[in-house]
Amino acid sequence: MWWLRAFLLLGLLSSVACSAEPRLTDLEEAVRAGDERNGDLQFTLQGQPGEEITLDISELSGVESNIEMFRLLLHVADRLDAQDGGRTRLLLSSFGEDRVIVPAEEIQRLGAAFPDENPMYLLRTFPQHVQDLNGQSLFPERRGGLLAVSRLQMEDFGEFGRIWITDPYLERQAPQDPIHYRDEEAF
């Protein structure tokens, strides 16, 4: 009889441990339903609303663009802002590897602005708020003339996409044991 109690206690403890960082299926479903284009994207959301949530891109087919991933991020920010008033910081990951942090204040700004603001403005001004995993800003706030600043902000967005999406994808696609060709076989 003691083994039955031990088994039940072990089951209870494991269910508590597994639920410490739940999958946010309701939030995921709301994001997928918010835009039909999000339905094909392979992502998961894990963590605690009000604290930190991880948005992990778990698979890419190779045709997704950085802008599509940003659209997904906007939908997540919109839902988080509506759910908890923007108190959640977002950790952006690719293939299970943490890449960058989006502070709660930026999630709140994106979530509140998303329905009404020009998405290109949100895209251009977003990278200056992104932080590395140590909490340091990755990109400066750009100042100057409109064309020069816009160009630099778009370059920053491209670099952000490279850090979050492109580099991890290419690392996964690289052959583990590259084939070495002789020069005459290469042409």
LOLOKOL-550163 format. One record per residue (C-alpha): residue in one letter; x, z, y; residue number from 1. Coordinates in nm, 3 decimals, padded with zeros to 5 digits. Last residue first. Example, Ala and Ser with C-alpha at 12.3 -4.5 7.8 and 13.67 -1.06 7.14 Angstrom:
BEGIN
<rec res="s" X="01.367" Z="00.714" Y="-00.106" n="2"/>
<rec res="a" X="01.230" Z="00.780" Y="-00.450" n="1"/>
***
This chain:
BEGIN
<rec res="f" X="03.257" Z="-06.220" Y="02.344" n="187"/>
<rec res="a" X="03.306" Z="-05.869" Y="02.209" n="186"/>
<rec res="e" X="03.447" Z="-05.989" Y="01.878" n="185"/>
<rec res="e" X="03.756" Z="-06.139" Y="02.046" n="184"/>
<rec res="d" X="03.830" Z="-05.811" Y="02.222" n="183"/>
<rec res="r" X="03.818" Z="-05.602" Y="01.908" n="182"/>
<rec res="y" X="03.510" Z="-05.392" Y="01.886" n="181"/>
<rec res="h" X="03.495" Z="-05.015" Y="01.872" n="180"/>
<rec res="i" X="03.161" Z="-04.881" Y="01.755" n="179"/>
<rec res="p" X="03.058" Z="-04.561" Y="01.926" n="178"/>
<rec res="d" X="02.992" Z="-04.263" Y="01.700" n="177"/>
<rec res="q" X="02.719" Z="-04.055" Y="01.862" n="176"/>
<rec res="p" X="02.563" Z="-04.360" Y="02.022" n="175"/>
<rec res="a" X="02.436" Z="-04.292" Y="02.371" n="174"/>
<rec res="q" X="02.056" Z="-04.267" Y="02.388" n="173"/>
<rec res="r" X="02.045" Z="-03.888" Y="02.420" n="172"/>
<rec res="e" X="02.302" Z="-03.892" Y="02.701" n="171"/>
<rec res="l" X="02.105" Z="-04.171" Y="02.869" n="170"/>
<rec res="y" X="01.789" Z="-03.960" Y="02.873" n="169"/>
<rec res="p" X="01.972" Z="-03.651" Y="03.002" n="168"/>
<rec res="d" X="02.131" Z="-03.861" Y="03.280" n="167"/>
<rec res="t" X="01.807" Z="-04.034" Y="03.384" n="166"/>
<rec res="i" X="01.559" Z="-03.747" Y="03.404" n="165"/>
<rec res="w" X="01.651" Z="-03.438" Y="03.606" n="164"/>
<rec res="i" X="01.996" Z="-03.522" Y="03.747" n="163"/>
<rec res="r" X="01.931" Z="-03.895" Y="03.790" n="162"/>
<rec res="g" X="01.591" Z="-03.829" Y="03.942" n="161"/>
<rec res="f" X="01.748" Z="-03.589" Y="04.194" n="160"/>
<rec res="e" X="02.013" Z="-03.853" Y="04.274" n="159"/>
<rec res="g" X="01.742" Z="-04.111" Y="04.339" n="158"/>
<rec res="f" X="01.556" Z="-03.862" Y="04.559" n="157"/>
<rec res="d" X="01.875" Z="-03.792" Y="04.752" n="156"/>
<rec res="e" X="01.925" Z="-04.167" Y="04.806" n="155"/>
<rec res="m" X="01.566" Z="-04.184" Y="04.932" n="154"/>
<rec res="q" X="01.639" Z="-03.899" Y="05.172" n="153"/>
<rec res="l" X="01.954" Z="-04.075" Y="05.296" n="152"/>
<rec res="r" X="01.764" Z="-04.399" Y="05.366" n="151"/>
<rec res="s" X="01.480" Z="-04.213" Y="05.537" n="150"/>
<rec res="v" X="01.728" Z="-04.022" Y="05.755" n="149"/>
<rec res="a" X="01.905" Z="-04.341" Y="05.865" n="148"/>
<rec res="l" X="01.578" Z="-04.522" Y="05.933" n="147"/>
<rec res="l" X="01.417" Z="-04.234" Y="06.124" n="146"/>
<rec res="g" X="01.714" Z="-04.138" Y="06.336" n="145"/>
<rec res="g" X="01.890" Z="-03.808" Y="06.280" n="144"/>
<rec res="r" X="01.853" Z="-03.506" Y="06.056" n="143"/>
<rec res="r" X="01.858" Z="-03.462" Y="05.677" n="142"/>
<rec res="e" X="01.801" Z="-03.123" Y="05.515" n="141"/>
<rec res="p" X="02.084" Z="-03.089" Y="05.269" n="140"/>
<rec res="f" X="02.060" Z="-03.156" Y="04.894" n="139"/>
<rec res="l" X="02.132" Z="-02.942" Y="04.589" n="138"/>
<rec res="s" X="02.031" Z="-02.613" Y="04.745" n="137"/>
<rec res="q" X="02.181" Z="-02.313" Y="04.561" n="136"/>
<rec res="g" X="01.962" Z="-02.106" Y="04.327" n="135"/>
<rec res="n" X="02.218" Z="-02.081" Y="04.044" n="134"/>
<rec res="l" X="02.026" Z="-02.332" Y="03.831" n="133"/>
<rec res="d" X="02.056" Z="-02.591" Y="04.108" n="132"/>
<rec res="q" X="01.796" Z="-02.594" Y="04.381" n="131"/>
<rec res="v" X="01.547" Z="-02.853" Y="04.503" n="130"/>
<rec res="h" X="01.406" Z="-02.808" Y="04.856" n="129"/>
<rec res="q" X="01.602" Z="-03.090" Y="05.022" n="128"/>
<rec res="p" X="01.489" Z="-03.317" Y="04.736" n="127"/>
<rec res="f" X="01.118" Z="-03.306" Y="04.836" n="126"/>
<rec res="t" X="01.126" Z="-03.459" Y="05.185" n="125"/>
<rec res="r" X="01.133" Z="-03.824" Y="05.077" n="124"/>
<rec res="l" X="00.884" Z="-03.787" Y="04.791" n="123"/>
<rec res="l" X="00.639" Z="-03.585" Y="05.000" n="122"/>
<rec res="y" X="00.657" Z="-03.846" Y="05.277" n="121"/>
<rec res="m" X="00.609" Z="-04.124" Y="05.022" n="120"/>
<rec res="p" X="00.308" Z="-03.939" Y="04.879" n="119"/>
<rec res="n" X="00.129" Z="-03.955" Y="05.219" n="118"/>
<rec res="e" X="-00.042" Z="-03.619" Y="05.257" n="117"/>
<rec res="d" X="-00.407" Z="-03.547" Y="05.173" n="116"/>
<rec res="p" X="-00.439" Z="-03.448" Y="04.806" n="115"/>
<rec res="f" X="-00.073" Z="-03.351" Y="04.765" n="114"/>
<rec res="a" X="-00.028" Z="-03.130" Y="05.073" n="113"/>
<rec res="a" X="-00.145" Z="-02.795" Y="04.930" n="112"/>
<rec res="g" X="00.024" Z="-02.845" Y="04.594" n="111"/>
<rec res="l" X="00.344" Z="-02.979" Y="04.748" n="110"/>
<rec res="r" X="00.373" Z="-02.689" Y="04.994" n="109"/>
<rec res="q" X="00.286" Z="-02.427" Y="04.728" n="108"/>
<rec res="i" X="00.535" Z="-02.577" Y="04.483" n="107"/>
<rec res="e" X="00.791" Z="-02.578" Y="04.764" n="106"/>
<rec res="e" X="00.733" Z="-02.209" Y="04.836" n="105"/>
<rec res="a" X="00.755" Z="-02.130" Y="04.464" n="104"/>
<rec res="p" X="01.109" Z="-02.271" Y="04.447" n="103"/>
<rec res="v" X="01.178" Z="-02.591" Y="04.249" n="102"/>
<rec res="i" X="01.465" Z="-02.527" Y="04.010" n="101"/>
<rec res="v" X="01.693" Z="-02.781" Y="03.839" n="100"/>
<rec res="r" X="01.818" Z="-02.898" Y="03.497" n="99"/>
<rec res="d" X="01.712" Z="-02.673" Y="03.210" n="98"/>
<rec res="e" X="01.774" Z="-02.837" Y="02.872" n="97"/>
<rec res="g" X="01.480" Z="-02.865" Y="02.629" n="96"/>
<rec res="f" X="01.469" Z="-03.244" Y="02.632" n="95"/>
<rec res="s" X="01.465" Z="-03.251" Y="03.010" n="94"/>
<rec res="s" X="01.392" Z="-02.943" Y="03.216" n="93"/>
<rec res="l" X="01.246" Z="-02.864" Y="03.558" n="92"/>
<rec res="l" X="01.203" Z="-02.494" Y="03.632" n="91"/>
<rec res="l" X="00.905" Z="-02.434" Y="03.856" n="90"/>
<rec res="r" X="00.854" Z="-02.126" Y="04.071" n="89"/>
<rec res="t" X="00.509" Z="-01.977" Y="04.065" n="88"/>
<rec res="r" X="00.347" Z="-01.799" Y="04.360" n="87"/>
<rec res="g" X="00.178" Z="-02.114" Y="04.485" n="86"/>
<rec res="g" X="-00.176" Z="-01.980" Y="04.530" n="85"/>
<rec res="d" X="-00.223" Z="-01.893" Y="04.164" n="84"/>
<rec res="q" X="-00.450" Z="-02.156" Y="04.012" n="83"/>
<rec res="a" X="-00.500" Z="-02.402" Y="04.300" n="82"/>
<rec res="d" X="-00.129" Z="-02.401" Y="04.383" n="81"/>
<rec res="l" X="-00.045" Z="-02.435" Y="04.014" n="80"/>
<rec res="r" X="-00.283" Z="-02.730" Y="03.972" n="79"/>
<rec res="d" X="-00.145" Z="-02.916" Y="04.276" n="78"/>
<rec res="a" X="00.214" Z="-02.837" Y="04.177" n="77"/>
<rec res="v" X="00.153" Z="-02.976" Y="03.825" n="76"/>
<rec res="h" X="-00.006" Z="-03.290" Y="03.973" n="75"/>
<rec res="l" X="00.285" Z="-03.334" Y="04.212" n="74"/>
<rec res="l" X="00.535" Z="-03.290" Y="03.924" n="73"/>
<rec res="l" X="00.356" Z="-03.563" Y="03.727" n="72"/>
<rec res="r" X="00.377" Z="-03.793" Y="04.031" n="71"/>
<rec res="f" X="00.747" Z="-03.706" Y="04.050" n="70"/>
<rec res="m" X="00.791" Z="-03.810" Y="03.686" n="69"/>
<rec res="e" X="00.620" Z="-04.139" Y="03.764" n="68"/>
<rec res="i" X="00.849" Z="-04.184" Y="04.066" n="67"/>
<rec res="n" X="01.155" Z="-04.125" Y="03.851" n="66"/>
<rec res="s" X="01.042" Z="-04.415" Y="03.635" n="65"/>
<rec res="e" X="00.908" Z="-04.425" Y="03.282" n="64"/>
<rec res="v" X="01.002" Z="-04.732" Y="03.076" n="63"/>
<rec res="g" X="01.258" Z="-04.565" Y="02.851" n="62"/>
<rec res="s" X="01.011" Z="-04.424" Y="02.599" n="61"/>
<rec res="l" X="01.077" Z="-04.071" Y="02.714" n="60"/>
<rec res="e" X="01.033" Z="-03.747" Y="02.522" n="59"/>
<rec res="s" X="01.020" Z="-03.374" Y="02.589" n="58"/>
<rec res="i" X="01.006" Z="-03.368" Y="02.966" n="57"/>
<rec res="d" X="01.000" Z="-02.994" Y="03.015" n="56"/>
<rec res="l" X="00.811" Z="-02.831" Y="03.300" n="55"/>
<rec res="t" X="00.913" Z="-02.466" Y="03.280" n="54"/>
<rec res="i" X="00.695" Z="-02.208" Y="03.451" n="53"/>
<rec res="e" X="00.817" Z="-01.906" Y="03.642" n="52"/>
<rec res="e" X="00.646" Z="-01.602" Y="03.793" n="51"/>
<rec res="g" X="00.283" Z="-01.626" Y="03.905" n="50"/>
<rec res="p" X="00.195" Z="-01.831" Y="03.598" n="49"/>
<rec res="q" X="00.406" Z="-01.717" Y="03.304" n="48"/>
<rec res="g" X="00.607" Z="-01.962" Y="03.098" n="47"/>
<rec res="q" X="00.574" Z="-02.295" Y="02.923" n="46"/>
<rec res="l" X="00.458" Z="-02.642" Y="03.027" n="45"/>
<rec res="t" X="00.521" Z="-02.933" Y="02.795" n="44"/>
<rec res="f" X="00.581" Z="-03.301" Y="02.855" n="43"/>
<rec res="q" X="00.538" Z="-03.639" Y="02.687" n="42"/>
<rec res="l" X="00.382" Z="-03.877" Y="02.938" n="41"/>
<rec res="d" X="00.104" Z="-04.099" Y="02.801" n="40"/>
<rec res="g" X="-00.184" Z="-03.904" Y="02.954" n="39"/>
<rec res="n" X="-00.020" Z="-03.876" Y="03.296" n="38"/>
<rec res="r" X="-00.136" Z="-04.228" Y="03.388" n="37"/>
<rec res="e" X="-00.498" Z="-04.113" Y="03.347" n="36"/>
<rec res="d" X="-00.457" Z="-03.881" Y="03.643" n="35"/>
<rec res="g" X="-00.604" Z="-03.531" Y="03.670" n="34"/>
<rec res="a" X="-00.690" Z="-03.525" Y="03.298" n="33"/>
<rec res="r" X="-00.323" Z="-03.493" Y="03.198" n="32"/>
<rec res="v" X="-00.265" Z="-03.223" Y="03.459" n="31"/>
<rec res="a" X="-00.579" Z="-03.034" Y="03.352" n="30"/>
<rec res="e" X="-00.478" Z="-03.061" Y="02.986" n="29"/>
<rec res="e" X="-00.131" Z="-02.923" Y="03.061" n="28"/>
<rec res="l" X="-00.282" Z="-02.637" Y="03.265" n="27"/>
<rec res="d" X="-00.517" Z="-02.548" Y="02.981" n="26"/>
<rec res="t" X="-00.233" Z="-02.582" Y="02.728" n="25"/>
<rec res="l" X="-00.001" Z="-02.341" Y="02.905" n="24"/>
<rec res="r" X="00.224" Z="-02.279" Y="02.613" n="23"/>
<rec res="p" X="00.279" Z="-01.907" Y="02.594" n="22"/>
<rec res="e" X="00.602" Z="-01.724" Y="02.669" n="21"/>
<rec res="a" X="00.554" Z="-01.369" Y="02.537" n="20"/>
<rec res="s" X="00.292" Z="-01.504" Y="02.295" n="19"/>
<rec res="c" X="00.543" Z="-01.553" Y="02.016" n="18"/>
<rec res="a" X="00.672" Z="-01.197" Y="02.045" n="17"/>
<rec res="v" X="00.319" Z="-01.054" Y="02.036" n="16"/>
<rec res="s" X="00.234" Z="-01.267" Y="01.731" n="15"/>
<rec res="s" X="00.557" Z="-01.156" Y="01.562" n="14"/>
<rec res="l" X="00.481" Z="-00.790" Y="01.625" n="13"/>
<rec res="l" X="00.129" Z="-00.817" Y="01.482" n="12"/>
<rec res="g" X="00.248" Z="-01.002" Y="01.173" n="11"/>
<rec res="l" X="00.524" Z="-00.745" Y="01.115" n="10"/>
<rec res="l" X="00.270" Z="-00.464" Y="01.149" n="9"/>
<rec res="l" X="00.038" Z="-00.636" Y="00.902" n="8"/>
<rec res="f" X="00.320" Z="-00.686" Y="00.650" n="7"/>
<rec res="a" X="00.443" Z="-00.329" Y="00.692" n="6"/>
<rec res="r" X="00.090" Z="-00.198" Y="00.639" n="5"/>
<rec res="l" X="00.053" Z="-00.412" Y="00.326" n="4"/>
<rec res="w" X="00.396" Z="-00.299" Y="00.201" n="3"/>
<rec res="w" X="00.292" Z="00.063" Y="00.236" n="2"/>
<rec res="m" X="00.000" Z="00.000" Y="00.000" n="1"/>
***
